[in-house]
Amino acid sequence: MLRIIDGKTYNTATARELCELDSVAYRNDFAYHRTSLYQTKKGALFLAGHGGPLSMWAKSTGNGTTGGEGVLVIEPDEARSILETENQIEVLQELFHIEEA
């Protein structure tokens, strides 16, 4: 998937996939989504994926919603939170300074 946002390209074919987000919904559920966190070669972080009419990728039809796909640019703090939620220890240690408690 390729998108241009604010004059910059976000391309899942050339970016590094850091992790896939767990969808709590089943495949046939309207809330189901398939979403991954990516990092561009220049270090920008973004989410990309697709999903049903009740997912984060839903698109308005005027009379309701339908499934859709998209790219969402995110800040490093949000990416860190996602990686912590998904328990991606190695990626967290690579990208962020992690201190012992």
C-alpha positions in Angstrom: 0.0 0.0 0.0 1.4 3.4 -1.0 0.1 6.7 0.3 1.4 10.3 0.1 0.8 12.3 3.2 2.0 15.9 3.6 4.3 15.5 0.6 6.0 12.3 2.0 5.5 8.7 0.8 4.5 5.9 3.1 5.0 2.5 1.3 4.4 -0.8 3.0 6.4 -2.5 0.2 9.6 -0.6 1.1 9.1 0.1 4.8 10.1 -2.3 7.6 7.2 -4.1 9.3 7.8 -3.9 13.0 4.8 -5.8 14.2 1.2 -6.8 13.4 -1.4 -5.6 15.8 -3.7 -8.2 17.3 -7.4 -7.9 16.3 -9.7 -9.0 19.0 -12.5 -9.6 16.5 -12.9 -12.7 14.3 -12.4 -12.5 10.6 -16.1 -12.4 9.8 -16.8 -9.7 12.4 -17.4 -6.1 11.2 -14.8 -4.9 13.7 -12.0 -7.2 12.3 -8.9 -5.5 11.0 -5.5 -6.4 9.8 -3.0 -3.7 10.8 0.7 -3.5 11.1 3.2 -1.0 12.4 5.9 0.1 9.9 9.0 2.2 9.9 10.2 4.0 6.8 13.9 4.0 5.8 14.1 7.5 7.2 12.6 6.4 10.5 9.0 7.7 10.2 6.5 5.4 11.9 3.1 4.6 10.5 0.2 2.1 10.8 -1.2 0.6 7.6 -4.0 -1.9 7.2 -7.6 -2.7 6.2 -10.7 -3.8 8.0 -14.4 -4.0 8.2 -17.1 -1.3 8.7 -16.7 -1.2 12.5 -12.8 -1.2 12.4 -10.4 1.7 12.7 -10.2 1.6 8.8 -14.0 2.1 8.3 -15.0 4.7 5.7 -18.2 6.8 5.8 -20.7 6.2 3.0 -23.1 9.0 4.0 -25.6 6.4 5.1 -23.3 4.4 7.4 -19.9 2.9 7.0 -18.1 0.3 4.9 -14.8 -1.5 5.2 -11.7 0.3 4.1 -7.9 0.6 4.2 -5.4 3.3 4.9 -2.2 4.6 6.4 -2.0 6.6 9.6 1.2 8.4 10.5 2.0 8.2 14.3 4.4 9.7 16.8 7.2 7.7 18.4 5.4 7.6 21.8 2.3 6.0 20.2 4.5 3.5 18.5 6.3 2.7 21.7 2.9 2.1 23.4 1.8 -0.2 20.6 5.1 -2.2 20.8 4.7 -2.5 24.6 1.0 -3.7 24.2 2.1 -6.2 21.5 5.1 -7.3 23.7 7.7 -6.7 21.0 10.7 -6.6 23.4 13.5 -6.8 20.8 12.0 -4.0 18.6 11.4 -1.8 21.7 15.0 -2.3 22.8 16.3 -1.5 19.3 14.2 1.6 18.8 13.9 3.1 22.3 16.0 3.6 25.4 14.5 1.2 27.9 15.4 1.5 31.5 15.3 -1.2 34.2 12.7 -0.4 36.9 
